[in-house]
């Protein structure tokens, strides 16, 4: 079973990767933003993960592999950002 983590900032804002495993609307009002997109590259016959700026981050023949990579990469980035703030004694802000 996958684990899900919500990181709460000092202002009460929570950040996490969206999941339907937790009813996030029960916590409060949601603001959802895509961190990446996964689209099929017909010429290469591969699924591609891109940032909102269009930078390619990962590609694979299976979309499921892209989704798994996306989840792992974004979770690691959020955890790293959260840990860095705490090591420096700073509150979590964006």
HTML snippet that shows the backbone in 3Dmol.js (N, CA, C, O; Angstrom):
<script src="https://3Dmol.org/build/3Dmol-min.js"></script>
<div id="view" style="width:600px;height:400px;position:relative"></div>
<script>
const pdb = `
ATOM      1  N   UNK A   1       0.836  -1.172   0.000  1.00  0.00           N
ATOM      2  CA  UNK A   1       0.000   0.000   0.000  1.00  0.00           C
ATOM      3  C   UNK A   1       0.889   1.246   0.000  1.00  0.00           C
ATOM      4  O   UNK A   1       1.869   1.310   0.742  1.00  0.00           O
ATOM      5  N   UNK A   2       0.555   2.214  -0.814  1.00  0.00           N
ATOM      6  CA  UNK A   2       1.310   3.461  -0.889  1.00  0.00           C
ATOM      7  C   UNK A   2       1.030   4.326   0.329  1.00  0.00           C
ATOM      8  O   UNK A   2      -0.070   4.308   0.881  1.00  0.00           O
ATOM      9  N   UNK A   3       2.038   5.083   0.739  1.00  0.00           N
ATOM     10  CA  UNK A   3       1.836   6.022   1.834  1.00  0.00           C
ATOM     11  C   UNK A   3       1.607   7.408   1.243  1.00  0.00           C
ATOM     12  O   UNK A   3       2.082   7.714   0.149  1.00  0.00           O
ATOM     13  N   UNK A   4       0.887   8.225   1.965  1.00  0.00           N
ATOM     14  CA  UNK A   4       0.591   9.582   1.525  1.00  0.00           C
ATOM     15  C   UNK A   4       0.938  10.515   2.663  1.00  0.00           C
ATOM     16  O   UNK A   4       0.651  10.228   3.825  1.00  0.00           O
ATOM     17  N   UNK A   5       1.548  11.620   2.329  1.00  0.00           N
ATOM     18  CA  UNK A   5       2.002  12.562   3.341  1.00  0.00           C
ATOM     19  C   UNK A   5       1.471  13.949   3.022  1.00  0.00           C
ATOM     20  O   UNK A   5       1.532  14.401   1.878  1.00  0.00           O
ATOM     21  N   UNK A   6       0.954  14.615   4.035  1.00  0.00           N
ATOM     22  CA  UNK A   6       0.549  16.017   3.906  1.00  0.00           C
ATOM     23  C   UNK A   6       1.502  16.818   4.781  1.00  0.00           C
ATOM     24  O   UNK A   6       1.647  16.532   5.969  1.00  0.00           O
ATOM     25  N   UNK A   7       2.144  17.810   4.203  1.00  0.00           N
ATOM     26  CA  UNK A   7       3.054  18.675   4.944  1.00  0.00           C
ATOM     27  C   UNK A   7       2.322  19.975   5.216  1.00  0.00           C
ATOM     28  O   UNK A   7       1.928  20.687   4.292  1.00  0.00           O
ATOM     29  N   UNK A   8       2.143  20.280   6.509  1.00  0.00           N
ATOM     30  CA  UNK A   8       1.454  21.509   6.885  1.00  0.00           C
ATOM     31  C   UNK A   8       2.464  22.598   7.176  1.00  0.00           C
ATOM     32  O   UNK A   8       3.450  22.372   7.877  1.00  0.00           O
ATOM     33  N   UNK A   9       2.216  23.779   6.637  1.00  0.00           N
ATOM     34  CA  UNK A   9       3.070  24.930   6.845  1.00  0.00           C
ATOM     35  C   UNK A   9       2.593  25.695   8.077  1.00  0.00           C
ATOM     36  O   UNK A   9       1.514  25.417   8.601  1.00  0.00           O
ATOM     37  N   UNK A  10       3.377  26.641   8.535  1.00  0.00           N
ATOM     38  CA  UNK A  10       3.033  27.373   9.753  1.00  0.00           C
ATOM     39  C   UNK A  10       1.742  28.168   9.627  1.00  0.00           C
ATOM     40  O   UNK A  10       1.105  28.469  10.637  1.00  0.00           O
ATOM     41  N   UNK A  11       1.346  28.513   8.408  1.00  0.00           N
ATOM     42  CA  UNK A  11       0.094  29.261   8.224  1.00  0.00           C
ATOM     43  C   UNK A  11      -1.116  28.335   8.132  1.00  0.00           C
ATOM     44  O   UNK A  11      -2.236  28.800   7.919  1.00  0.00           O
ATOM     45  N   UNK A  12      -0.898  27.019   8.292  1.00  0.00           N
ATOM     46  CA  UNK A  12      -1.985  26.050   8.249  1.00  0.00           C
ATOM     47  C   UNK A  12      -2.230  25.451   6.877  1.00  0.00           C
ATOM     48  O   UNK A  12      -3.053  24.546   6.738  1.00  0.00           O
ATOM     49  N   UNK A  13      -1.530  25.939   5.860  1.00  0.00           N
ATOM     50  CA  UNK A  13      -1.664  25.407   4.511  1.00  0.00           C
ATOM     51  C   UNK A  13      -1.008  24.037   4.438  1.00  0.00           C
ATOM     52  O   UNK A  13       0.104  23.849   4.933  1.00  0.00           O
ATOM     53  N   UNK A  14      -1.690  23.087   3.827  1.00  0.00           N
ATOM     54  CA  UNK A  14      -1.126  21.759   3.623  1.00  0.00           C
ATOM     55  C   UNK A  14      -0.729  21.566   2.178  1.00  0.00           C
ATOM     56  O   UNK A  14      -1.398  22.067   1.275  1.00  0.00           O
ATOM     57  N   UNK A  15       0.362  20.841   1.950  1.00  0.00           N
ATOM     58  CA  UNK A  15       0.831  20.532   0.596  1.00  0.00           C
ATOM     59  C   UNK A  15       1.014  19.035   0.483  1.00  0.00           C
ATOM     60  O   UNK A  15       1.528  18.393   1.399  1.00  0.00           O
ATOM     61  N   UNK A  16       0.594  18.479  -0.645  1.00  0.00           N
ATOM     62  CA  UNK A  16       0.791  17.052  -0.874  1.00  0.00           C
ATOM     63  C   UNK A  16       0.557  16.751  -2.343  1.00  0.00           C
ATOM     64  O   UNK A  16       0.073  17.591  -3.102  1.00  0.00           O
ATOM     65  N   UNK A  17       0.911  15.536  -2.723  1.00  0.00           N
ATOM     66  CA  UNK A  17       0.525  15.051  -4.038  1.00  0.00           C
ATOM     67  C   UNK A  17      -0.927  14.632  -3.936  1.00  0.00           C
ATOM     68  O   UNK A  17      -1.315  13.944  -2.992  1.00  0.00           O
ATOM     69  N   UNK A  18      -1.728  15.043  -4.899  1.00  0.00           N
ATOM     70  CA  UNK A  18      -3.154  14.740  -4.842  1.00  0.00           C
ATOM     71  C   UNK A  18      -3.372  13.241  -4.879  1.00  0.00           C
ATOM     72  O   UNK A  18      -2.725  12.524  -5.642  1.00  0.00           O
ATOM     73  N   UNK A  19      -4.274  12.783  -4.062  1.00  0.00           N
ATOM     74  CA  UNK A  19      -4.660  11.385  -4.049  1.00  0.00           C
ATOM     75  C   UNK A  19      -6.126  11.283  -3.677  1.00  0.00           C
ATOM     76  O   UNK A  19      -6.643  12.110  -2.926  1.00  0.00           O
ATOM     77  N   UNK A  20      -6.778  10.292  -4.189  1.00  0.00           N
ATOM     78  CA  UNK A  20      -8.156  10.048  -3.791  1.00  0.00           C
ATOM     79  C   UNK A  20      -8.216   9.048  -2.641  1.00  0.00           C
ATOM     80  O   UNK A  20      -9.303   8.677  -2.199  1.00  0.00           O
ATOM     81  N   UNK A  21      -7.043   8.607  -2.150  1.00  0.00           N
ATOM     82  CA  UNK A  21      -6.987   7.698  -1.001  1.00  0.00           C
ATOM     83  C   UNK A  21      -7.377   8.438   0.280  1.00  0.00           C
ATOM     84  O   UNK A  21      -7.809   7.822   1.255  1.00  0.00           O
ATOM     85  N   UNK A  22      -7.221   9.746   0.267  1.00  0.00           N
ATOM     86  CA  UNK A  22      -7.590  10.602   1.398  1.00  0.00           C
ATOM     87  C   UNK A  22      -8.606  11.605   0.867  1.00  0.00           C
ATOM     88  O   UNK A  22      -8.387  12.196  -0.191  1.00  0.00           O
ATOM     89  N   UNK A  23      -9.711  11.811   1.579  1.00  0.00           N
ATOM     90  CA  UNK A  23     -10.685  12.815   1.164  1.00  0.00           C
ATOM     91  C   UNK A  23     -10.146  14.186   1.562  1.00  0.00           C
ATOM     92  O   UNK A  23     -10.456  14.696   2.639  1.00  0.00           O
ATOM     93  N   UNK A  24      -9.339  14.774   0.687  1.00  0.00           N
ATOM     94  CA  UNK A  24      -8.691  16.045   0.999  1.00  0.00           C
ATOM     95  C   UNK A  24      -9.688  17.177   1.204  1.00  0.00           C
ATOM     96  O   UNK A  24      -9.395  18.128   1.927  1.00  0.00           O
ATOM     97  N   UNK A  25     -10.852  17.095   0.587  1.00  0.00           N
ATOM     98  CA  UNK A  25     -11.849  18.153   0.769  1.00  0.00           C
ATOM     99  C   UNK A  25     -12.364  18.190   2.201  1.00  0.00           C
ATOM    100  O   UNK A  25     -12.890  19.213   2.638  1.00  0.00           O
ATOM    101  N   UNK A  26     -12.221  17.089   2.939  1.00  0.00           N
ATOM    102  CA  UNK A  26     -12.634  17.068   4.344  1.00  0.00           C
ATOM    103  C   UNK A  26     -11.692  17.906   5.216  1.00  0.00           C
ATOM    104  O   UNK A  26     -12.068  18.342   6.304  1.00  0.00           O
ATOM    105  N   UNK A  27     -10.472  18.125   4.731  1.00  0.00           N
ATOM    106  CA  UNK A  27      -9.488  18.926   5.466  1.00  0.00           C
ATOM    107  C   UNK A  27      -9.773  20.410   5.292  1.00  0.00           C
ATOM    108  O   UNK A  27      -9.528  21.205   6.198  1.00  0.00           O
ATOM    109  N   UNK A  28     -10.286  20.778   4.133  1.00  0.00           N
ATOM    110  CA  UNK A  28     -10.565  22.191   3.858  1.00  0.00           C
ATOM    111  C   UNK A  28     -10.661  22.442   2.367  1.00  0.00           C
ATOM    112  O   UNK A  28     -10.716  21.511   1.562  1.00  0.00           O
ATOM    113  N   UNK A  29     -10.681  23.704   2.018  1.00  0.00           N
ATOM    114  CA  UNK A  29     -10.798  24.125   0.624  1.00  0.00           C
ATOM    115  C   UNK A  29      -9.538  23.730  -0.142  1.00  0.00           C
ATOM    116  O   UNK A  29      -8.422  23.916   0.344  1.00  0.00           O
ATOM    117  N   UNK A  30      -9.725  23.182  -1.346  1.00  0.00           N
ATOM    118  CA  UNK A  30      -8.598  22.723  -2.153  1.00  0.00           C
ATOM    119  C   UNK A  30      -8.185  23.754  -3.191  1.00  0.00           C
ATOM    120  O   UNK A  30      -9.027  24.449  -3.760  1.00  0.00           O
ATOM    121  N   UNK A  31      -6.888  23.845  -3.430  1.00  0.00           N
ATOM    122  CA  UNK A  31      -6.314  24.564  -4.564  1.00  0.00           C
ATOM    123  C   UNK A  31      -5.373  23.563  -5.214  1.00  0.00           C
ATOM    124  O   UNK A  31      -4.385  23.149  -4.607  1.00  0.00           O
ATOM    125  N   UNK A  32      -5.674  23.174  -6.442  1.00  0.00           N
ATOM    126  CA  UNK A  32      -4.921  22.120  -7.101  1.00  0.00           C
ATOM    127  C   UNK A  32      -4.186  22.694  -8.303  1.00  0.00           C
ATOM    128  O   UNK A  32      -4.766  23.425  -9.105  1.00  0.00           O
ATOM    129  N   UNK A  33      -2.897  22.356  -8.422  1.00  0.00           N
ATOM    130  CA  UNK A  33      -2.090  22.790  -9.566  1.00  0.00           C
ATOM    131  C   UNK A  33      -1.283  21.604 -10.065  1.00  0.00           C
ATOM    132  O   UNK A  33      -0.733  20.844  -9.267  1.00  0.00           O
ATOM    133  N   UNK A  34      -1.209  21.443 -11.365  1.00  0.00           N
ATOM    134  CA  UNK A  34      -0.415  20.368 -11.950  1.00  0.00           C
ATOM    135  C   UNK A  34       1.063  20.706 -11.848  1.00  0.00           C
ATOM    136  O   UNK A  34       1.473  21.813 -12.197  1.00  0.00           O
ATOM    137  N   UNK A  35       1.852  19.774 -11.379  1.00  0.00           N
ATOM    138  CA  UNK A  35       3.297  19.957 -11.308  1.00  0.00           C
ATOM    139  C   UNK A  35       3.965  19.489 -12.595  1.00  0.00           C
ATOM    140  O   UNK A  35       5.029  19.984 -12.966  1.00  0.00           O
ATOM    141  N   UNK A  36       3.334  18.532 -13.274  1.00  0.00           N
ATOM    142  CA  UNK A  36       3.846  18.018 -14.542  1.00  0.00           C
ATOM    143  C   UNK A  36       2.670  17.594 -15.415  1.00  0.00           C
ATOM    144  O   UNK A  36       1.526  17.528 -14.965  1.00  0.00           O
ATOM    145  N   UNK A  37       2.982  17.313 -16.663  1.00  0.00           N
ATOM    146  CA  UNK A  37       2.004  16.710 -17.566  1.00  0.00           C
ATOM    147  C   UNK A  37       2.619  15.437 -18.135  1.00  0.00           C
ATOM    148  O   UNK A  37       3.838  15.331 -18.268  1.00  0.00           O
ATOM    149  N   UNK A  38       1.776  14.489 -18.464  1.00  0.00           N
ATOM    150  CA  UNK A  38       2.226  13.254 -19.114  1.00  0.00           C
ATOM    151  C   UNK A  38       1.460  13.157 -20.420  1.00  0.00           C
ATOM    152  O   UNK A  38       0.236  13.027 -20.431  1.00  0.00           O
ATOM    153  N   UNK A  39       2.202  13.223 -21.527  1.00  0.00           N
ATOM    154  CA  UNK A  39       1.586  13.187 -22.847  1.00  0.00           C
ATOM    155  C   UNK A  39       2.320  12.196 -23.733  1.00  0.00           C
ATOM    156  O   UNK A  39       3.501  11.915 -23.530  1.00  0.00           O
ATOM    157  N   UNK A  40       1.605  11.672 -24.716  1.00  0.00           N
ATOM    158  CA  UNK A  40       2.194  10.706 -25.639  1.00  0.00           C
ATOM    159  C   UNK A  40       2.888  11.422 -26.782  1.00  0.00           C
ATOM    160  O   UNK A  40       2.304  12.307 -27.407  1.00  0.00           O
ATOM    161  N   UNK A  41       4.142  11.045 -27.063  1.00  0.00           N
ATOM    162  CA  UNK A  41       4.909  11.569 -28.187  1.00  0.00           C
ATOM    163  C   UNK A  41       4.751  10.556 -29.327  1.00  0.00           C
ATOM    164  O   UNK A  41       5.405   9.513 -29.333  1.00  0.00           O
ATOM    165  N   UNK A  42       3.885  10.868 -30.280  1.00  0.00           N
ATOM    166  CA  UNK A  42       3.573   9.928 -31.363  1.00  0.00           C
ATOM    167  C   UNK A  42       4.790   9.610 -32.221  1.00  0.00           C
ATOM    168  O   UNK A  42       4.960   8.471 -32.657  1.00  0.00           O
ATOM    169  N   UNK A  43       5.633  10.597 -32.465  1.00  0.00           N
ATOM    170  CA  UNK A  43       6.813  10.375 -33.311  1.00  0.00           C
ATOM    171  C   UNK A  43       7.783   9.391 -32.650  1.00  0.00           C
ATOM    172  O   UNK A  43       8.345   8.529 -33.325  1.00  0.00           O
ATOM    173  N   UNK A  44       7.978   9.515 -31.350  1.00  0.00           N
ATOM    174  CA  UNK A  44       8.911   8.653 -30.620  1.00  0.00           C
ATOM    175  C   UNK A  44       8.239   7.401 -30.075  1.00  0.00           C
ATOM    176  O   UNK A  44       8.910   6.456 -29.659  1.00  0.00           O
ATOM    177  N   UNK A  45       6.896   7.399 -30.078  1.00  0.00           N
ATOM    178  CA  UNK A  45       6.123   6.289 -29.511  1.00  0.00           C
ATOM    179  C   UNK A  45       6.468   6.053 -28.044  1.00  0.00           C
ATOM    180  O   UNK A  45       6.652   4.920 -27.600  1.00  0.00           O
ATOM    181  N   UNK A  46       6.549   7.157 -27.309  1.00  0.00           N
ATOM    182  CA  UNK A  46       6.860   7.124 -25.877  1.00  0.00           C
ATOM    183  C   UNK A  46       5.989   8.136 -25.152  1.00  0.00           C
ATOM    184  O   UNK A  46       5.598   9.158 -25.716  1.00  0.00           O
ATOM    185  N   UNK A  47       5.689   7.833 -23.880  1.00  0.00           N
ATOM    186  CA  UNK A  47       5.037   8.782 -22.988  1.00  0.00           C
ATOM    187  C   UNK A  47       6.113   9.684 -22.409  1.00  0.00           C
ATOM    188  O   UNK A  47       7.212   9.227 -22.096  1.00  0.00           O
ATOM    189  N   UNK A  48       5.794  10.973 -22.267  1.00  0.00           N
ATOM    190  CA  UNK A  48       6.781  11.951 -21.805  1.00  0.00           C
ATOM    191  C   UNK A  48       6.218  12.750 -20.634  1.00  0.00           C
ATOM    192  O   UNK A  48       5.085  13.228 -20.675  1.00  0.00           O
ATOM    193  N   UNK A  49       7.035  12.884 -19.587  1.00  0.00           N
ATOM    194  CA  UNK A  49       6.689  13.725 -18.433  1.00  0.00           C
ATOM    195  C   UNK A  49       7.379  15.068 -18.643  1.00  0.00           C
ATOM    196  O   UNK A  49       8.591  15.129 -18.852  1.00  0.00           O
ATOM    197  N   UNK A  50       6.592  16.148 -18.587  1.00  0.00           N
ATOM    198  CA  UNK A  50       7.149  17.501 -18.773  1.00  0.00           C
ATOM    199  C   UNK A  50       6.693  18.426 -17.656  1.00  0.00           C
ATOM    200  O   UNK A  50       5.620  18.250 -17.078  1.00  0.00           O
ATOM    201  N   UNK A  51       7.525  19.409 -17.366  1.00  0.00           N
ATOM    202  CA  UNK A  51       7.164  20.462 -16.418  1.00  0.00           C
ATOM    203  C   UNK A  51       6.177  21.404 -17.096  1.00  0.00           C
ATOM    204  O   UNK A  51       6.003  21.337 -18.313  1.00  0.00           O
ATOM    205  N   UNK A  52       5.526  22.282 -16.331  1.00  0.00           N
ATOM    206  CA  UNK A  52       4.627  23.265 -16.966  1.00  0.00           C
ATOM    207  C   UNK A  52       5.346  24.150 -17.996  1.00  0.00           C
ATOM    208  O   UNK A  52       4.711  24.691 -18.902  1.00  0.00           O
ATOM    209  N   UNK A  53       6.660  24.294 -17.856  1.00  0.00           N
ATOM    210  CA  UNK A  53       7.448  25.092 -18.813  1.00  0.00           C
ATOM    211  C   UNK A  53       7.810  24.300 -20.065  1.00  0.00           C
ATOM    212  O   UNK A  53       8.394  24.849 -20.999  1.00  0.00           O
ATOM    213  N   UNK A  54       7.465  23.005 -20.089  1.00  0.00           N
ATOM    214  CA  UNK A  54       7.733  22.178 -21.259  1.00  0.00           C
ATOM    215  C   UNK A  54       9.048  21.411 -21.208  1.00  0.00           C
ATOM    216  O   UNK A  54       9.428  20.777 -22.193  1.00  0.00           O
ATOM    217  N   UNK A  55       9.745  21.455 -20.086  1.00  0.00           N
ATOM    218  CA  UNK A  55      11.013  20.747 -19.955  1.00  0.00           C
ATOM    219  C   UNK A  55      10.739  19.261 -19.744  1.00  0.00           C
ATOM    220  O   UNK A  55       9.993  18.873 -18.844  1.00  0.00           O
ATOM    221  N   UNK A  56      11.355  18.440 -20.588  1.00  0.00           N
ATOM    222  CA  UNK A  56      11.172  16.996 -20.457  1.00  0.00           C
ATOM    223  C   UNK A  56      11.933  16.484 -19.246  1.00  0.00           C
ATOM    224  O   UNK A  56      13.110  16.794 -19.061  1.00  0.00           O
ATOM    225  N   UNK A  57      11.250  15.696 -18.423  1.00  0.00           N
ATOM    226  CA  UNK A  57      11.873  15.140 -17.213  1.00  0.00           C
ATOM    227  C   UNK A  57      12.080  13.637 -17.301  1.00  0.00           C
ATOM    228  O   UNK A  57      13.007  13.103 -16.692  1.00  0.00           O
ATOM    229  N   UNK A  58      11.211  12.935 -18.064  1.00  0.00           N
ATOM    230  CA  UNK A  58      11.280  11.480 -18.119  1.00  0.00           C
ATOM    231  C   UNK A  58      10.462  11.004 -19.312  1.00  0.00           C
ATOM    232  O   UNK A  58       9.500  11.660 -19.712  1.00  0.00           O
ATOM    233  N   UNK A  59      10.841   9.869 -19.875  1.00  0.00           N
ATOM    234  CA  UNK A  59      10.054   9.263 -20.953  1.00  0.00           C
ATOM    235  C   UNK A  59      10.136   7.756 -20.846  1.00  0.00           C
ATOM    236  O   UNK A  59      11.128   7.200 -20.374  1.00  0.00           O
ATOM    237  N   UNK A  60       9.060   7.094 -21.300  1.00  0.00           N
ATOM    238  CA  UNK A  60       9.002   5.638 -21.217  1.00  0.00           C
ATOM    239  C   UNK A  60       7.911   5.139 -22.159  1.00  0.00           C
ATOM    240  O   UNK A  60       6.998   5.883 -22.516  1.00  0.00           O
ATOM    241  N   UNK A  61       8.014   3.890 -22.550  1.00  0.00           N
ATOM    242  CA  UNK A  61       7.010   3.301 -23.433  1.00  0.00           C
ATOM    243  C   UNK A  61       5.671   3.101 -22.731  1.00  0.00           C
ATOM    244  O   UNK A  61       4.624   3.090 -23.377  1.00  0.00           O
ATOM    245  N   UNK A  62       5.704   2.942 -21.403  1.00  0.00           N
ATOM    246  CA  UNK A  62       4.471   2.710 -20.647  1.00  0.00           C
ATOM    247  C   UNK A  62       4.080   3.952 -19.843  1.00  0.00           C
ATOM    248  O   UNK A  62       4.900   4.507 -19.112  1.00  0.00           O
ATOM    249  N   UNK A  63       2.845   4.378 -19.977  1.00  0.00           N
ATOM    250  CA  UNK A  63       2.356   5.534 -19.223  1.00  0.00           C
ATOM    251  C   UNK A  63       2.441   5.272 -17.715  1.00  0.00           C
ATOM    252  O   UNK A  63       2.770   6.170 -16.940  1.00  0.00           O
ATOM    253  N   UNK A  64       2.145   4.055 -17.318  1.00  0.00           N
ATOM    254  CA  UNK A  64       2.196   3.690 -15.897  1.00  0.00           C
ATOM    255  C   UNK A  64       3.587   3.951 -15.303  1.00  0.00           C
ATOM    256  O   UNK A  64       3.704   4.379 -14.155  1.00  0.00           O
ATOM    257  N   UNK A  65       4.623   3.695 -16.079  1.00  0.00           N
ATOM    258  CA  UNK A  65       5.990   3.964 -15.617  1.00  0.00           C
ATOM    259  C   UNK A  65       6.214   5.462 -15.433  1.00  0.00           C
ATOM    260  O   UNK A  65       6.903   5.879 -14.502  1.00  0.00           O
ATOM    261  N   UNK A  66       5.637   6.266 -16.314  1.00  0.00           N
ATOM    262  CA  UNK A  66       5.739   7.716 -16.190  1.00  0.00           C
ATOM    263  C   UNK A  66       5.009   8.224 -14.948  1.00  0.00           C
ATOM    264  O   UNK A  66       5.505   9.101 -14.241  1.00  0.00           O
ATOM    265  N   UNK A  67       3.832   7.669 -14.692  1.00  0.00           N
ATOM    266  CA  UNK A  67       3.061   8.058 -13.502  1.00  0.00           C
ATOM    267  C   UNK A  67       3.841   7.696 -12.237  1.00  0.00           C
ATOM    268  O   UNK A  67       3.907   8.493 -11.301  1.00  0.00           O
ATOM    269  N   UNK A  68       4.429   6.501 -12.206  1.00  0.00           N
ATOM    270  CA  UNK A  68       5.213   6.083 -11.041  1.00  0.00           C
ATOM    271  C   UNK A  68       6.432   6.984 -10.855  1.00  0.00           C
ATOM    272  O   UNK A  68       6.752   7.363  -9.728  1.00  0.00           O
ATOM    273  N   UNK A  69       7.118   7.330 -11.951  1.00  0.00           N
ATOM    274  CA  UNK A  69       8.278   8.220 -11.873  1.00  0.00           C
ATOM    275  C   UNK A  69       7.848   9.594 -11.366  1.00  0.00           C
ATOM    276  O   UNK A  69       8.492  10.174 -10.491  1.00  0.00           O
ATOM    277  N   UNK A  70       6.759  10.105 -11.921  1.00  0.00           N
ATOM    278  CA  UNK A  70       6.246  11.417 -11.534  1.00  0.00           C
ATOM    279  C   UNK A  70       5.973  11.461 -10.029  1.00  0.00           C
ATOM    280  O   UNK A  70       6.392  12.392  -9.342  1.00  0.00           O
ATOM    281  N   UNK A  71       5.279  10.464  -9.535  1.00  0.00           N
ATOM    282  CA  UNK A  71       4.927  10.424  -8.121  1.00  0.00           C
ATOM    283  C   UNK A  71       6.189  10.382  -7.256  1.00  0.00           C
ATOM    284  O   UNK A  71       6.309  11.144  -6.296  1.00  0.00           O
ATOM    285  N   UNK A  72       7.120   9.502  -7.590  1.00  0.00           N
ATOM    286  CA  UNK A  72       8.352   9.370  -6.796  1.00  0.00           C
ATOM    287  C   UNK A  72       9.183  10.652  -6.837  1.00  0.00           C
ATOM    288  O   UNK A  72       9.700  11.088  -5.808  1.00  0.00           O
ATOM    289  N   UNK A  73       9.314  11.253  -8.011  1.00  0.00           N
ATOM    290  CA  UNK A  73      10.133  12.461  -8.148  1.00  0.00           C
ATOM    291  C   UNK A  73       9.520  13.645  -7.396  1.00  0.00           C
ATOM    292  O   UNK A  73      10.234  14.383  -6.717  1.00  0.00           O
ATOM    293  N   UNK A  74       8.208  13.829  -7.512  1.00  0.00           N
ATOM    294  CA  UNK A  74       7.555  14.952  -6.843  1.00  0.00           C
ATOM    295  C   UNK A  74       7.531  14.762  -5.332  1.00  0.00           C
ATOM    296  O   UNK A  74       7.727  15.718  -4.581  1.00  0.00           O
ATOM    297  N   UNK A  75       7.294  13.543  -4.889  1.00  0.00           N
ATOM    298  CA  UNK A  75       7.306  13.255  -3.450  1.00  0.00           C
ATOM    299  C   UNK A  75       8.699  13.521  -2.870  1.00  0.00           C
ATOM    300  O   UNK A  75       8.823  14.113  -1.798  1.00  0.00           O
ATOM    301  N   UNK A  76       9.746  13.084  -3.580  1.00  0.00           N
ATOM    302  CA  UNK A  76      11.117  13.301  -3.120  1.00  0.00           C
ATOM    303  C   UNK A  76      11.448  14.792  -3.068  1.00  0.00           C
ATOM    304  O   UNK A  76      12.107  15.248  -2.134  1.00  0.00           O
ATOM    305  N   UNK A  77      10.996  15.549  -4.062  1.00  0.00           N
ATOM    306  CA  UNK A  77      11.256  16.994  -4.088  1.00  0.00           C
ATOM    307  C   UNK A  77      10.564  17.702  -2.926  1.00  0.00           C
ATOM    308  O   UNK A  77      11.159  18.569  -2.287  1.00  0.00           O
ATOM    309  N   UNK A  78       9.312  17.337  -2.649  1.00  0.00           N
ATOM    310  CA  UNK A  78       8.578  17.945  -1.526  1.00  0.00           C
ATOM    311  C   UNK A  78       9.232  17.594  -0.190  1.00  0.00           C
ATOM    312  O   UNK A  78       9.380  18.455   0.677  1.00  0.00           O
ATOM    313  N   UNK A  79       9.615  16.346  -0.029  1.00  0.00           N
ATOM    314  CA  UNK A  79      10.253  15.908   1.215  1.00  0.00           C
ATOM    315  C   UNK A  79      11.579  16.632   1.407  1.00  0.00           C
ATOM    316  O   UNK A  79      11.883  17.090   2.508  1.00  0.00           O
ATOM    317  N   UNK A  80      12.371  16.739   0.340  1.00  0.00           N
ATOM    318  CA  UNK A  80      13.658  17.431   0.417  1.00  0.00           C
ATOM    319  C   UNK A  80      13.472  18.900   0.788  1.00  0.00           C
ATOM    320  O   UNK A  80      14.197  19.435   1.627  1.00  0.00           O
ATOM    321  N   UNK A  81      12.495  19.545   0.156  1.00  0.00           N
ATOM    322  CA  UNK A  81      12.233  20.957   0.448  1.00  0.00           C
ATOM    323  C   UNK A  81      11.811  21.129   1.907  1.00  0.00           C
ATOM    324  O   UNK A  81      12.268  22.049   2.586  1.00  0.00           O
ATOM    325  N   UNK A  82      10.955  20.258   2.374  1.00  0.00           N
ATOM    326  CA  UNK A  82      10.478  20.312   3.761  1.00  0.00           C
ATOM    327  C   UNK A  82      11.630  20.096   4.738  1.00  0.00           C
ATOM    328  O   UNK A  82      11.752  20.829   5.720  1.00  0.00           O
ATOM    329  N   UNK A  83      12.474  19.100   4.481  1.00  0.00           N
ATOM    330  CA  UNK A  83      13.599  18.807   5.371  1.00  0.00           C
ATOM    331  C   UNK A  83      14.623  19.931   5.356  1.00  0.00           C
ATOM    332  O   UNK A  83      15.195  20.250   6.397  1.00  0.00           O
ATOM    333  N   UNK A  84      14.868  20.540   4.193  1.00  0.00           N
ATOM    334  CA  UNK A  84      15.826  21.643   4.094  1.00  0.00           C
ATOM    335  C   UNK A  84      15.390  22.830   4.937  1.00  0.00           C
ATOM    336  O   UNK A  84      16.215  23.449   5.609  1.00  0.00           O
ATOM    337  N   UNK A  85      14.099  23.153   4.908  1.00  0.00           N
ATOM    338  CA  UNK A  85      13.589  24.269   5.697  1.00  0.00           C
ATOM    339  C   UNK A  85      13.782  24.003   7.188  1.00  0.00           C
ATOM    340  O   UNK A  85      14.155  24.905   7.938  1.00  0.00           O
ATOM    341  N   UNK A  86      13.532  22.784   7.611  1.00  0.00           N
ATOM    342  CA  UNK A  86      13.642  22.454   9.028  1.00  0.00           C
ATOM    343  C   UNK A  86      15.087  22.427   9.496  1.00  0.00           C
ATOM    344  O   UNK A  86      15.371  22.808  10.632  1.00  0.00           O
ATOM    345  N   UNK A  87      16.010  21.983   8.641  1.00  0.00           N
ATOM    346  CA  UNK A  87      17.419  21.967   9.000  1.00  0.00           C
ATOM    347  C   UNK A  87      17.957  23.382   9.161  1.00  0.00           C
ATOM    348  O   UNK A  87      18.866  23.623   9.956  1.00  0.00           O
ATOM    349  N   UNK A  88      17.391  24.317   8.401  1.00  0.00           N
ATOM    350  CA  UNK A  88      17.827  25.707   8.470  1.00  0.00           C
ATOM    351  C   UNK A  88      17.014  26.508   9.494  1.00  0.00           C
ATOM    352  O   UNK A  88      17.246  27.702   9.687  1.00  0.00           O
ATOM    353  N   UNK A  89      16.061  25.837  10.145  1.00  0.00           N
ATOM    354  CA  UNK A  89      15.233  26.510  11.139  1.00  0.00           C
ATOM    355  C   UNK A  89      14.233  27.469  10.546  1.00  0.00           C
ATOM    356  O   UNK A  89      13.754  28.373  11.231  1.00  0.00           O
ATOM    357  N   UNK A  90      13.908  27.281   9.260  1.00  0.00           N
ATOM    358  CA  UNK A  90      12.968  28.171   8.586  1.00  0.00           C
ATOM    359  C   UNK A  90      11.588  27.532   8.524  1.00  0.00           C
ATOM    360  O   UNK A  90      11.475  26.307   8.467  1.00  0.00           O
ATOM    361  N   UNK A  91      10.541  28.344   8.534  1.00  0.00           N
ATOM    362  CA  UNK A  91       9.197  27.793   8.304  1.00  0.00           C
ATOM    363  C   UNK A  91       9.054  27.406   6.847  1.00  0.00           C
ATOM    364  O   UNK A  91       9.779  27.925   5.999  1.00  0.00           O
ATOM    365  N   UNK A  92       8.134  26.503   6.539  1.00  0.00           N
ATOM    366  CA  UNK A  92       7.879  26.091   5.171  1.00  0.00           C
ATOM    367  C   UNK A  92       7.122  27.191   4.440  1.00  0.00           C
ATOM    368  O   UNK A  92       6.004  27.537   4.820  1.00  0.00           O
ATOM    369  N   UNK A  93       7.722  27.733   3.407  1.00  0.00           N
ATOM    370  CA  UNK A  93       7.075  28.727   2.533  1.00  0.00           C
ATOM    371  C   UNK A  93       7.425  28.424   1.113  1.00  0.00           C
ATOM    372  O   UNK A  93       8.422  27.751   0.852  1.00  0.00           O
ATOM    373  N   UNK A  94       6.635  28.901   0.186  1.00  0.00           N
ATOM    374  CA  UNK A  94       6.940  28.775  -1.246  1.00  0.00           C
ATOM    375  C   UNK A  94       7.304  30.111  -1.817  1.00  0.00           C
ATOM    376  O   UNK A  94       7.594  30.215  -3.009  1.00  0.00           O
TER     377      UNK A  94
END
`;
const viewer = $3Dmol.createViewer("view");
viewer.addModel(pdb, "pdb");
viewer.setStyle({}, {cartoon: {color: "spectrum"}});
viewer.zoomTo();
viewer.render();
</script>
